[in-house]
Amino acid sequence: MKRLILSVAVIALAASACKKNADQNFNARGTQAGALVLPEKAIPGIIREDLFLSKDTLWLLDGKVYVDDNATLFIQEGARIEGVKKATNAESSALVITRGSQLFAVGTPSEPIVFTAHLDANNTVAEPGDWGGIVLLGKATVNKSEPTIEGIDLPTIPAGVDVHYGGTDDGDKSGELQYVRIEYAGAAIATDNELNGLTLGGVGCGTVLDFIESAYGADDAFEFFGGTVNAKHLYALAPNDDAFDFDFGYRGSVQFAVSQLRNELAYSANPNGIETDNDATGSNDQPFTKPQLSNLTVIGLETAAQASAKGLLNAALFRRNSNFNVKNSIFFGFPTGLSHTSVNTSKNFSHNLVAAFTLAVDGGGYPVVTGCGDASTNLAFGGGLTAPFDPTAPDYRPAAGSQALTAGTDFGCFSGICDAGFITSVSYRGAFDATNNWLAGWAKYDY
């Protein structure tokens, strides 16, 4: 009954709210004429009862915030949540949804929900890694026994809070995120022990992930540690490591996702567009990692000199005993297009367009197909996107005559857990058709 009553209250508050918190008229500190000034309020460090965050307040993550004990956090469309920068990465502010709890952050194209860095006298310019990002922990299958999520310093966790993830419920629901921007997030407490823009541990396919941007983050934009969650319309803008990272037995599906790097930023020692591992040792632990990916556009930098200077590696790296199924996608702007060394036996890479500055394919056999799909339609990508390198308003849609205006027909080859037709059959390759720019209105390009 508690949740039902709160849901009614949420509807009433949303209907009565009259202020609009959009980037063009929002300034929490009121330093420009006509700016909307909001009162600031810190979110409690542990949330054990359902809580609603309205857009008429600037909400602060001041340290780690844990949603625990099966509570649900509701965030109104247009709301703004800012992470306070801390002295060390181990202390980084972050929002952590523990197993059994849920996050409902459902924005709209005109009023996205924005998670970003908090600026004050001690932090005057937003930078990648100013805060730790969003973490969802669920009960779906992973290939490890009761792992704890990366990026959180375990001795600092409050008594009674559990940051383990995984289980046996592949249909588990950790909430809904739609029209959400996550900016300047990520934090490394040690090598290979980092928070990302959006970190997903054992998240089930009852969860909704749609229209989410992760921009200018430290480490990965989106990392999937096992689980079965599906996602559509993801935008990874200039993460300093990987755009999309899959491991620990992830078996969900992702469609309509775009990533792009920016030349003015620095990157990690091994930046890739896509990276998959079964785990760090390449073990035979099951289930094997096998992302089902369709209609991705993965872009590095514009020139070979830029890519070399920034140390870029692969547009897509499949390794360490992982599997993969990738179709109708576009990869360019990296020294190597596709690398598939030390992978498992289930690999399918077909109907894609690939370009590279140095090596189209590392690992032999281009294209790569075992089992499903017509390999003959993989092509070297000759360009043809409208304006992918425009610094303020990139346009990733295919131009007239582009190779991306055709697609393979074997969409039935996708078999993600709980997929049930999640992958939509379309007539183009890459994340966009020629007309619909699904980033318009809610995403941000110019940082």
C-alpha positions in Angstrom: 0.0 0.0 0.0 2.9 2.4 0.7 4.0 2.2 -2.9 0.5 2.7 -4.3 -0.1 5.8 -2.2 3.3 7.3 -3.3 2.6 6.6 -6.9 -0.6 8.7 -6.7 1.3 11.5 -5.0 3.9 11.4 -7.7 1.2 12.0 -10.4 -0.3 14.8 -8.4 3.1 16.5 -7.9 4.0 16.1 -11.6 0.7 17.7 -12.6 1.0 20.6 -10.3 4.7 21.5 -11.1 5.0 24.6 -13.3 8.7 25.2 -13.4 10.7 23.8 -16.2 14.3 22.7 -15.6 15.8 22.7 -19.1 19.4 23.5 -19.9 18.6 26.7 -21.7 16.9 28.3 -18.7 18.5 26.5 -15.8 21.2 27.9 -13.6 21.1 26.6 -10.1 23.3 29.4 -8.7 21.3 32.1 -10.5 24.3 33.8 -12.1 22.6 34.8 -15.4 19.6 37.1 -15.9 16.3 35.3 -15.9 17.8 32.0 -14.7 15.7 29.6 -12.8 17.1 29.4 -9.2 16.3 26.2 -7.3 16.7 25.4 -3.7 19.4 22.8 -3.0 18.8 19.8 -0.9 21.0 16.8 -0.2 19.6 13.3 -0.8 19.8 11.0 2.3 22.8 8.7 2.3 20.6 5.6 2.8 17.0 5.4 1.4 15.0 2.6 2.9 11.5 4.0 2.1 10.1 5.1 -1.3 11.2 8.6 -2.1 10.2 11.1 -4.8 12.6 13.8 -6.1 10.8 16.7 -7.8 12.1 19.1 -10.4 11.5 22.1 -8.2 14.6 21.3 -6.2 18.3 20.9 -7.1 19.2 17.5 -5.5 22.7 16.8 -4.3 24.5 13.5 -4.1 26.9 14.3 -1.4 28.8 11.0 -1.1 27.4 7.6 -1.8 23.6 7.3 -1.8 22.2 3.8 -1.4 18.6 2.9 -2.2 18.2 -0.2 -0.1 15.6 -2.6 1.6 13.5 -2.9 -1.6 12.8 0.8 -1.6 12.0 2.7 -4.9 13.5 6.1 -5.8 11.2 8.1 -8.2 12.6 11.1 -10.1 10.4 13.5 -11.9 10.9 14.5 -15.5 13.1 17.6 -15.8 14.8 17.0 -12.4 18.5 17.7 -12.0 20.7 15.7 -9.7 24.3 16.8 -9.0 27.2 14.8 -7.6 29.5 16.6 -5.2 33.2 16.2 -5.9 35.1 14.5 -3.1 38.7 14.5 -2.1 39.4 11.0 -3.3 37.9 8.5 -5.8 37.1 6.1 -3.0 34.8 8.8 -1.5 33.2 9.7 -4.9 29.5 10.6 -4.8 27.3 8.0 -6.6 23.8 6.7 -6.7 23.6 2.9 -5.9 20.4 0.9 -6.3 20.9 -2.3 -4.4 19.3 -5.7 -5.3 15.5 -5.6 -4.8 15.4 -1.8 -4.9 14.4 0.2 -7.9 15.0 3.5 -9.7 12.4 5.1 -11.8 14.0 8.1 -13.7 11.6 8.7 -16.6 12.2 11.9 -18.4 10.8 13.2 -21.7 12.4 14.5 -24.9 11.7 18.1 -23.7 12.5 17.5 -20.1 15.2 14.9 -19.7 16.5 14.0 -16.2 20.1 15.2 -15.8 22.7 13.7 -13.5 25.8 15.9 -13.6 28.7 17.4 -11.6 28.0 19.9 -8.9 29.9 23.2 -9.2 30.8 25.3 -6.2 33.7 27.3 -4.8 35.8 24.2 -4.6 34.9 22.8 -8.0 34.4 25.6 -10.5 34.8 23.6 -13.8 33.2 20.3 -14.5 35.6 17.5 -15.4 35.3 13.7 -16.2 35.2 11.8 -12.9 33.9 14.6 -10.8 31.4 12.1 -9.3 30.9 8.4 -9.5 27.8 7.8 -11.6 24.7 5.5 -11.3 24.9 1.9 -10.3 22.1 -0.6 -10.7 22.4 -4.0 -9.0 20.0 -6.8 -9.8 19.1 -10.5 -9.3 19.8 -11.8 -12.8 22.3 -14.5 -13.7 26.1 -13.8 -13.7 29.0 -16.2 -14.0 30.4 -15.5 -10.6 29.2 -16.4 -7.1 27.9 -13.4 -5.2 30.3 -10.8 -6.6 30.5 -7.3 -5.2 30.2 -4.4 -7.6 33.4 -2.7 -8.7 34.3 0.9 -7.9 33.0 1.0 -4.3 35.5 1.0 -1.4 34.0 -1.9 0.6 35.1 -0.6 4.1 33.1 2.6 3.5 29.8 0.9 3.0 27.3 1.6 5.8 26.3 -1.3 8.0 23.4 -3.4 6.6 23.9 -2.2 3.0 24.6 -5.0 0.5 26.4 -4.3 -2.8 26.5 -7.9 -4.0 24.7 -8.6 -7.3 23.4 -11.5 -9.4 21.0 -14.4 -8.7 18.6 -16.6 -10.6 15.9 -14.2 -11.7 16.7 -13.2 -15.3 13.4 -11.2 -15.5 14.2 -9.1 -12.5 13.4 -5.4 -12.6 15.7 -2.7 -11.2 13.4 0.1 -12.5 13.2 2.3 -15.6 15.6 4.9 -17.1 14.3 6.9 -20.1 15.5 10.2 -21.4 18.4 10.5 -18.9 21.7 12.2 -19.2 24.7 11.2 -17.1 27.6 13.7 -17.3 31.2 13.9 -15.9 30.8 10.6 -14.0 33.1 7.7 -13.2 35.7 7.0 -10.6 38.7 4.5 -10.2 39.6 3.4 -6.7 42.3 1.1 -8.2 43.3 -0.3 -11.6 40.4 -2.3 -13.1 38.2 -1.3 -10.1 36.1 1.6 -11.4 32.7 3.2 -11.4 31.4 4.2 -14.8 28.7 6.5 -16.2 26.1 3.7 -15.8 27.2 0.5 -14.1 24.9 -2.5 -14.3 25.5 -5.5 -12.1 23.3 -8.6 -12.7 20.4 -6.4 -14.0 17.5 -8.3 -15.3 15.5 -7.9 -18.5 12.4 -6.5 -16.6 14.4 -3.3 -16.4 13.8 -0.6 -19.0 16.9 1.3 -20.4 16.0 3.6 -23.3 17.3 7.0 -24.4 20.3 7.4 -22.1 23.4 9.5 -22.7 26.6 9.0 -20.8 28.9 11.9 -21.6 32.5 13.0 -20.7 32.9 10.3 -18.1 36.0 8.6 -16.6 36.3 5.0 -17.5 33.4 3.4 -19.4 30.2 5.0 -20.5 28.1 1.8 -20.0 29.4 -1.4 -18.4 27.3 -4.6 -18.1 28.5 -7.0 -15.4 26.5 -10.1 -16.4 22.7 -10.0 -16.3 20.2 -10.0 -19.1 19.0 -6.4 -19.4 18.2 -5.1 -22.8 18.8 -1.5 -23.9 17.9 0.8 -26.8 19.0 4.3 -27.8 22.2 4.7 -25.9 24.6 7.5 -26.5 28.2 7.3 -25.3 30.0 10.6 -25.8 33.7 10.8 -25.1 34.2 8.3 -22.3 37.9 8.1 -21.5 37.9 4.2 -21.8 35.4 2.0 -23.5 31.9 3.0 -24.7 30.2 -0.3 -24.2 31.8 -3.0 -21.9 30.4 -6.5 -21.4 31.6 -9.2 -19.1 30.7 -11.7 -16.3 28.2 -13.5 -18.5 26.1 -10.7 -19.9 23.5 -12.1 -22.4 21.2 -9.2 -23.1 20.5 -7.2 -26.3 21.4 -3.7 -27.3 20.0 -1.9 -30.4 20.3 1.7 -31.7 23.4 2.8 -29.8 26.0 5.4 -30.9 29.4 6.3 -29.4 31.9 9.0 -30.4 35.2 10.3 -29.0 36.4 13.9 -28.9 40.0 14.9 -29.9 40.3 17.5 -27.1 40.2 14.9 -24.3 42.7 12.4 -22.9 42.0 8.7 -22.9 43.0 5.6 -21.0 45.8 3.2 -21.8 43.4 0.9 -23.7 40.3 2.7 -25.2 38.0 0.7 -27.3 34.5 1.2 -28.7 33.2 -2.2 -27.6 35.0 -4.5 -25.2 33.9 -8.0 -24.1 35.4 -10.5 -21.8 34.0 -13.6 -20.1 36.1 -12.4 -17.2 39.6 -11.0 -16.6 41.2 -14.4 -16.9 39.2 -15.8 -19.8 37.8 -18.6 -17.7 35.1 -21.1 -18.7 32.7 -19.9 -16.1 29.2 -20.0 -17.4 27.0 -18.5 -18.7 29.5 -17.2 -21.3 29.4 -13.5 -22.1 27.4 -13.0 -25.3 26.1 -9.6 -26.1 23.5 -9.4 -28.9 24.2 -6.1 -30.7 22.4 -4.6 -33.7 22.4 -1.1 -35.3 25.4 0.4 -33.4 27.4 3.3 -34.8 30.9 3.3 -33.1 33.1 6.2 -34.0 36.6 7.1 -32.9 38.4 10.2 -34.2 38.5 11.8 -37.6 42.1 11.2 -38.7 44.7 8.5 -38.2 47.1 11.1 -36.6 44.5 12.0 -34.0 43.8 8.3 -33.2 47.4 7.5 -32.9 48.2 10.5 -30.7 45.4 9.6 -28.3 46.4 5.9 -28.2 43.1 4.5 -29.5 42.9 0.8 -30.1 39.9 -1.1 -31.5 36.4 -0.1 -32.6 35.3 -3.5 -31.4 37.4 -5.9 -29.2 36.1 -9.4 -28.4 38.4 -11.4 -26.3 39.0 -13.6 -23.2 36.6 -16.5 -24.0 33.6 -14.3 -24.7 31.0 -14.8 -27.5 29.3 -12.2 -29.6 26.5 -11.6 -32.2 26.9 -8.3 -34.0 24.9 -7.2 -37.0 24.0 -4.2 -39.1 26.4 -1.9 -37.3 29.1 0.7 -38.4 32.6 0.9 -37.0 35.2 3.5 -38.0 37.7 6.1 -36.7 40.0 3.6 -34.8 43.4 2.1 -35.7 41.8 -1.4 -35.7 38.3 -2.0 -36.8 37.5 -5.5 -35.4 39.7 -7.6 -33.0 38.5 -11.0 -32.1 41.4 -12.8 -30.5 41.0 -15.6 -27.9 37.2 -15.7 -28.2 34.8 -18.6 -27.6 33.3 -20.7 -30.4 30.0 -18.7 -30.8 30.9 -15.6 -32.8 28.8 -13.9 -35.4 29.8 -10.6 -37.1 27.8 -10.0 -40.2 26.1 -7.3 -42.3 28.4 -4.7 -40.7 30.4 -1.8 -42.2 34.0 -1.5 -41.0 36.7 1.0 -41.6 40.1 1.3 -39.9 43.2 3.5 -40.1 45.6 0.5 -39.9 44.0 -2.9 -39.7 40.4 -3.8 -40.6 40.4 -7.1 -38.7 42.8 -8.5 -36.1 42.3 -12.2 -35.3 41.8 -13.6 -38.8 38.8 -14.3 -40.9 36.9 -11.2 -42.1 34.0 -11.5 -41.9 33.5 -13.7 -38.7 30.6 -16.0 -38.7 29.9 -19.3 -37.0 26.3 -20.4 -37.1 24.0 -17.7 -38.0 23.9 -15.1 -40.8 25.2 -14.4 -44.3 28.8 -13.3 -44.0 29.1 -12.0 -47.5 27.4 -8.7 -46.7 30.1 -7.4 -44.4 31.7 -4.4 -46.2 34.5 -2.0 -45.9 32.9 1.3 -44.8 33.3 4.1 -47.3 31.8 6.8 -45.3 28.4 8.4 -45.9 27.2 9.7 -42.6 25.9 13.3 -42.7 28.1 15.2 -40.3 29.6 12.8 -37.6 32.5 15.1 -36.7 30.6 18.4 -36.3 31.8 19.5 -32.8 28.5 21.2 -31.7 25.8 19.4 -33.6 27.0 16.0 -35.0 24.6 14.2 -37.3 25.0 10.5 -37.4 22.3 9.8 -40.0 23.3 8.2 -43.3 23.6 10.6 -46.2 22.1 10.0 -49.6 23.8 7.1 -51.3 25.4 5.8 -48.1 26.1 2.0 -47.7 24.3 2.4 -44.4 20.9 2.7 -46.2 20.8 -1.1 -46.6 20.7 -3.9 -44.0 20.8 -7.6 -43.6 17.6 -9.5 -43.2 18.6 -12.1 -40.6 17.2 -10.4 -37.5 15.8 -13.7 -36.4 19.4 -14.7 -35.5 19.2 -12.8 -32.2 18.6 -15.0 -29.2 19.2 -12.9 -26.1 17.7 -14.1 -22.9 14.1 -12.7 -22.6 14.7 -11.1 -26.0 11.2 -11.9 -27.3 11.5 -9.8 -30.4 13.4 -6.9 -28.6 15.6 -6.5 -31.6 13.5 -4.6 -34.2 13.9 -5.5 -37.9 15.0 -2.3 -39.8 16.2 -1.6 -43.3 19.5 0.3 -42.5 22.8 -0.2 -40.7 24.0 1.9 -37.8 22.0 3.6 -35.1 20.0 6.0 -37.3 17.9 5.9 -40.5 18.0 8.8 -43.0 15.3 10.9 -41.3 14.9 10.3 -37.6 17.5 11.8 -35.3 16.5 10.3 -32.0 19.0 12.4 -30.1 17.2 15.6 -30.9 15.8 17.6 -28.0 17.1 15.6 -25.0 20.8 14.7 -25.7 23.7 17.2 -25.4 26.7 17.3 -27.7 28.5 20.5 -26.9 30.4 20.3 -23.6 
